[in-house]
């Protein structure tokens, strides 16, 4: 199934909902944590007030995780080194059956430490 041009999702308890008005730029993640990278400006919270937890990466950047305080669902992440992008957790999508890991999308390769 092809990724729709717009998509939406939310937390497990439905207190928080988001919508994205653009197709993914690329995909990343790991076996049990697929992530869809989108332009930050295309991602909007349409219901609820998510919480944010900020931490510092090994490279000194701010990494912010956006989540639901009630269910604990991680919705997406932001990084100060690339503020124009947001990483949406694929498990929070309304229709996770669409082809998120489209082989034609560019992938991020693991960098050297």
C-alpha positions as CSV (number, residue, x, y, z in Angstrom):
1,X,0.0,0.0,0.0
2,X,1.3,3.5,-0.9
3,X,1.9,6.1,1.8
4,X,-0.9,8.7,1.6
5,X,0.0,12.3,0.9
6,X,-1.4,13.3,4.3
7,X,-1.6,11.1,7.4
8,X,-2.6,11.3,11.0
9,X,-2.2,9.5,14.3
10,X,-2.2,9.8,18.0
11,X,-1.5,8.3,21.4
12,X,-2.9,5.1,22.7
13,X,-5.6,6.8,24.9
14,X,-6.7,9.2,22.1
15,X,-6.0,12.3,24.2
16,X,-3.5,13.6,21.7
17,X,-4.0,13.7,17.9
18,X,-1.6,14.9,15.2
19,X,-1.8,15.4,11.4
20,X,0.9,15.7,8.8
21,X,0.2,17.5,5.6
22,X,3.2,16.2,3.6
23,X,4.6,12.9,2.5
24,X,7.7,11.5,4.4
25,X,11.1,12.7,3.3
26,X,12.8,9.4,4.3
27,X,12.5,6.6,6.8
28,X,14.8,5.5,9.6
29,X,14.7,3.6,12.9
30,X,15.3,0.1,14.0
31,X,13.4,-3.2,13.8
32,X,10.9,-2.3,16.5
33,X,11.0,1.4,16.2
34,X,10.4,2.6,12.6
35,X,10.5,6.3,12.2
36,X,9.1,8.5,9.4
37,X,11.0,11.7,8.8
38,X,8.8,14.7,7.8
39,X,9.2,18.4,7.6
40,X,8.5,19.9,11.0
41,X,6.2,22.6,9.7
42,X,3.9,19.9,8.1
43,X,3.3,18.3,11.5
44,X,0.5,19.8,13.7
45,X,-1.1,18.8,17.0
46,X,-4.8,18.9,16.4
47,X,-6.0,17.6,19.8
48,X,-4.6,17.6,23.3
49,X,-1.5,19.0,24.9
50,X,1.5,16.6,24.6
51,X,4.4,16.8,27.0
52,X,8.0,17.2,26.0
53,X,11.2,15.7,27.5
54,X,14.5,17.2,26.5
55,X,17.9,15.6,26.8
56,X,21.4,16.3,25.5
57,X,22.9,14.0,22.9
58,X,26.5,12.8,22.8
59,X,27.2,15.5,20.2
60,X,25.7,18.2,22.5
61,X,22.4,18.7,20.6
62,X,19.1,19.0,22.3
63,X,16.9,15.9,21.6
64,X,13.2,16.4,22.4
65,X,10.7,13.6,22.7
66,X,7.0,14.5,22.4
67,X,4.7,12.1,24.2
68,X,1.3,11.7,25.9
69,X,1.6,12.2,29.7
70,X,-1.5,9.9,30.2
71,X,-0.6,6.9,28.1
72,X,3.2,7.4,27.8
73,X,3.0,7.0,24.0
74,X,6.0,8.6,22.3
75,X,4.6,10.4,19.3
76,X,7.6,12.1,17.6
77,X,11.1,13.4,18.2
78,X,13.0,16.6,17.4
79,X,16.7,17.4,17.3
80,X,18.2,20.8,17.5
81,X,20.8,19.9,14.9
82,X,18.1,19.5,12.3
83,X,15.1,21.6,13.5
84,X,13.5,21.5,10.1
85,X,12.7,17.7,10.5
86,X,10.6,15.7,12.9
87,X,10.7,11.9,13.4
88,X,7.2,10.5,13.7
89,X,6.9,7.1,15.5
90,X,5.3,4.8,12.9
91,X,3.4,2.9,15.6
92,X,1.3,6.0,16.4
93,X,-0.2,6.2,12.8
94,X,-3.9,5.7,12.3
95,X,-3.1,3.4,9.3
96,X,0.2,1.7,10.0
97,X,-0.5,-0.8,7.3
98,X,0.6,1.7,4.6
99,X,4.0,1.1,3.1
100,X,6.1,3.2,5.4
101,X,9.3,1.6,4.6
102,X,9.0,2.2,0.9
103,X,12.2,1.0,-0.7
104,X,12.3,4.0,-3.0
105,X,12.6,6.4,-0.1
106,X,16.2,7.3,0.9
107,X,17.4,5.7,4.1
108,X,19.8,7.0,6.7
109,X,22.9,4.8,6.9
110,X,24.6,4.2,10.2
111,X,27.4,6.7,10.6
112,X,30.8,6.1,12.2
113,X,31.0,7.0,15.9
